[in-house]
């Protein structure tokens, strides 16, 4: 049991730092979050490959793990005999509020709001029969494929080079104003995140039930690695180099397939480790145990480094792109692995997790069960 929990902590850490591996290309672009909306330009072979390594894969992994967490919450409620979804809906509402603040104050492409909406849907499905769950997964998957197909056709119709990227404001208040003025544009990704989330949340719950994080799940993990790494990676590599018109297929269809292989691979590595955890594993586990705090604060750190109201490195180091970008990502990763490990020496949860837990317990006046 402890090893399974350790695997989940490491996986969460990998997923959180991996999402930064995608977002760092946005932060370090002088056009900021407006750059990916232009769907234009040729980043070159090196940058395209580096983007391929992270784009969508760790979003998919994080989404699978969110489904695992929801299943654990459902099991906890069932053991204690409390109504479901019951208080979980308050938990989801808090996540929605936190995601909204993160979107307005920090980052245009926040995923917490999408997870909150998805969790409200899946909370009513998690305990249903296999037939009902399969039907919902099939329906949500079909909707996702249709949406990605329509979006891809629209992108193929764009003129070569896409559209010109608009200059991103350098002042923090101007950035906040831009997010609010273009709310529908920046939140449009929810159209894809929610159906993708329904599929991966439910799939994550099923994988947990099938024992993928336990010793008995070795054969299942092997199959997932074949599918995700053997099949998904080559296909994902093709779409990554096929041009910006295939971005939606690359991010929302093939990358989640790779995420299954990553989940199985990391879990197998953790199961194969002997002895005391090393520095890397402790760092990843620390990030995983403080996942919410690290997700938000790593975006804050990247903003301070890159935007004009901070150090403005996106503009200053643009001539060094793409080489300085992975260096910035690595530096932030090392920083948060160290900070999370130090924090957990004194506290059981991360700073945002502690605030979140207080807000979760406050309306009920009772101690909520500890998360796993």
N, C-alpha and C positions, 0 to 999 in steps of 0.2 A: 504493500500500500504506500509506504513512504517513497519508494522509488517512483511509483506512478505520479505522485504529487511532485516530486523533484523534476520529473520529465515535463510536467505542465509548467512549472516555474521557468525552466530553461526555454521551453517553446515560447512562452509569453515574452521573455526577454529577447529572443531572436526575432519575434514578430514585431515588437515595438521598435527595436533598432533598425530592422529591415524596412519599416514604413518610412523612417527618416532617410533611408537610402533612396527612396523614391522622391520624397519631398525636398531633399537637399538640392535637387536639380531645379526646383522652382525657386527656392530661396536664393540660390546663387546666380540666377538669371537677372540681368539688369531690368528686364521687363516683369520680373516677379511672377505672380499668379496669372498675369494676363498673357504670358508667353504660351502656355499650353493651349489656351483658347484660340490661338491663331492657326493652329494645325499647319504650320508652314515651316520653311527653312530646312536645310540639311545639316544636322549636327555633326556629321562626319562619322567615320567607321568606329573610332575609339569611343566617342560619347554614346553612340547608338548601342554599342556592346555593353558599356557600363550601365546604361539605363535598362537594358534587357535583364541584367542580373537581379534587379529589384522590382521593376514595374509590375504592380498588381499581385505579385507572388506573396508578399508578406501581408498585404491587405487580405488576401484569401486565407492565409494562415491565421491571422488575427480573427477573422470572421468565423472560421472553424472553431477556434478556441473559445470564442464568445458563446457558441452553441454548446460546447462542452460545459462551460460555466453555468449556463442556464439549466442544463440537465442536472448538474450537481445541486443547484438551488431547488429544483423540483424534487429530487430525492430527499433533500434535507426536510422540505415541507411535508413530504409523505411520511417520513420517519417520525416527525413530531406531531403528526395528525392535524396540521393547521390547513385552512382552506387555501386552495391554489386557483388562480394566481395570487389572489389576496394582496399581501403587502408587496409582492414583486412588482405590481403595477406602479406603486409609489417609487420603487427603486428605478424603474424605467423612466418615470417622469423626472426624477432627479438627474438622470443621465442626459435626458433631453435638454434640461435647463443648463447643465454644465456644457453640453455640446454647443448650445446657442451662444453662451458667453465666450467659449473658445473660438467660435466662428467670428463673432463680432470684434473681439479684442485682439485675436492673434492670427488666425489662419483661415483663408477662404475655403479650403477643401477639407474641413473637419469631417471625420467619420462618425463621431459619437452620436450626432443627431440621427443619422441613418440607423445605427445600431439600436438606439432607443426605440424608434418607430418599429423596427423589425422585431425587437424583443417583445413588444406589446402584442404583436400578431402571433409570434411563435409560442408565447406563453400559453395561449389557448389550444395549441396543437401538440405540445410536448408530451402530454399524457394520453393522446388519442391512439387508436389502433394503427397497426402498420399500414393497413389499407388507406386510411384517411391521410396519414403522413405521406405516404407514397404519392397519393393523388395531389396533395398540395405541392410537394417537391416537383412533380411533373408539370403542374400548371405554372408554378413560378419559374421553372426552368424554361418552359416554352415561351413565356412572356419575355424573359430576359433575352433569349435568342432572337425573338422578333424585334425587340427594341434595338439590340445591337446591330441586327441586319439593316434596319431602317436608317440608323445613324451612320453606318458604314456606307450605304448608298449615297447619303447626303454628303459625306466627306469626299467620296469619289467624284462627286459633281463639282466640288470646289475647283477653282482655277489652280494650276500648278504653283506651288509656293505658298498656298493658303492665303490668309489675309494678314495685313500688316498689324503687328503687335503695338498696342497703345502704350505710351510711357506710364510706368507705375509710379504713383506718388511716393515721395520719400518721407513725408511727415506722417507720424503715427495717427493723428486725428484725421488726416486726409485719407489714410488707408481705411480707417473705420468707416468714414463717410462713403467711400467707394463700395465697401461691402454692403452697407445698408441700401445704397442707391441701386445696386445691381444684385439684390437678394435672389431673385429668380434665376439669374444666370449662374451665380456661384453655387446655388443649391440644386441645380439641375441634375447633378450626379446622383442625387437621391433616387431618381427614376431608375437607375441601374443598381444602386446599392441595396435597395429594399428587396427586390426579387432575388438578387444574388444572395442576400443575407438570409432570406427564408430557406433557400436551398442549402446553404452551407451551415446555418444554425442547426437545422434538422439533421444534416449529414454528420455534423460534429457529435450530436447527441447519440446518433446510431453507432458511430465508431466507438464512443465511450462504452456503450452497452455491449459491443462486440469484443471488447477487451483489447483494443489497439494499444493502450498504454500499459498493459500488463504482459507478463512473460508469455501467457498463452496466445498473445496476439502477434507472435513473430511471423507466422505465415501470412497473416493479413497485412502486416507492415511490408513484407516482401512484395506482395501484389501491388500495394499502393506505390511503392518505389518504381516498379516496372511501368505502371500506368503514368505516374506523375513525372518521373525523371527520364524513363526510357522513351515514352511517347510524347509527353507534354513539352519537355525541354526542346527537342528538335522543331516541333511545330511552332512553339513560342519564338524560337530564334528566327524562323522564316518570317513570321509576321512582324517581328521587331525591325527587320531590314526591308520589309515590303513597302515602307513609306507611312507617313502620318495618317493616311486614309484608313489604315488597318489598326489604328490605335485601340478602338473599342473591342475588336476581336482579341487583340493582344492582351488587353488589361482585364476584361470581364469574362472571357470564355476560356482562354488557354492558360493564363496565369493561375487561376484557381485550381486547374488540373495539376500544375506544377506544385502548388501549395500542398496537395495531398502527399506527393512524394517527399517534400520537405518535412512534413509532420512525421511521416514514417521514418525518415532518415535520422532526424534529430532524436526521436524517441529511442531508436535502436542504438544510437551512439551512447545515450545516457544509460541505457540498460547494460551496455558493454563496459562501462567504466567501473573500475575497482579502486578501492581505497578512498581516502579523503578527497573532496572536490578541489580542483586546482583553481588558480586565480581566474581563468576565463569562465569556468563554470560558475564560480561564486558570483562573478560580476553579472553574468547573464541571469542567474537566479535572482539576484538583487533587483535588477531591472524588472524581471517578471513579477516579483512580489510587490513592486511599486509601479505597476504598469501604467495606471492612469496618470500618476504624477509625472512619470518620465515621458509619456506621450505628449502631454501639454507643455512641460517645461523644456523639452528638447526643441520644440517648435519656437518657444520664446527665445531660447539661446540662439537658434539659427537666425531668427529675426534680428536680434541684437547684433550679431556678427555681420549680417548681409545688408540690412536696409539702411537708408540714409539717416534715419533718426538714431541709429546705433553707430557701428564702425564703418558701415558702407562698403564692405569688402566685395560685394557683388559687382559694383562698378569699378572699384580699384583693381581687382584681380581678373577682370573680364578677359584680358589678353592671355592669361594663364589657363583659361578654360580649355579642355576639361580637366587638366591635371590637378588643379588645386581643389576641385570639388570633392573627390574621394578623401583627400587629406582633411578637409573640413568635416566631412562625415565621420571619419575615424576619430578625430579629436573630440567631437561631441560625444561619440559612443564611449570612449575611454572615460571622459568626464563623468557621464551619468552612471557608468558601471561603478566607478569609485564612489561617487556621492551616494548612490543607493545603498552600497555596502556599508558605508559609514553611518548612514541614517538608521539602518536596520539594527545596528549595534545597540541603539537606545530605544527605538520604537518598533512596535509590531507591524505597523502599516506605514505607507507613504504619507506625506503631508496632505495631499488632496484626498487620499483614501480616509484619513482620520476625519477631515472636515465632512466628507461625504457620509461617513458612518454616523456622525453626530446628527446630520440632517435627516438621515434615514430613520434613526431611533426617536428623534424629538417628538413627532406627532403622536407616538404610541406610548411614550413614557415607560417603555420596557427595553431591556437589552436585546438587540437583534442577534441572531446566531452568527457566529464567526464565519467569514467566507473562507473557501478553500481554494 
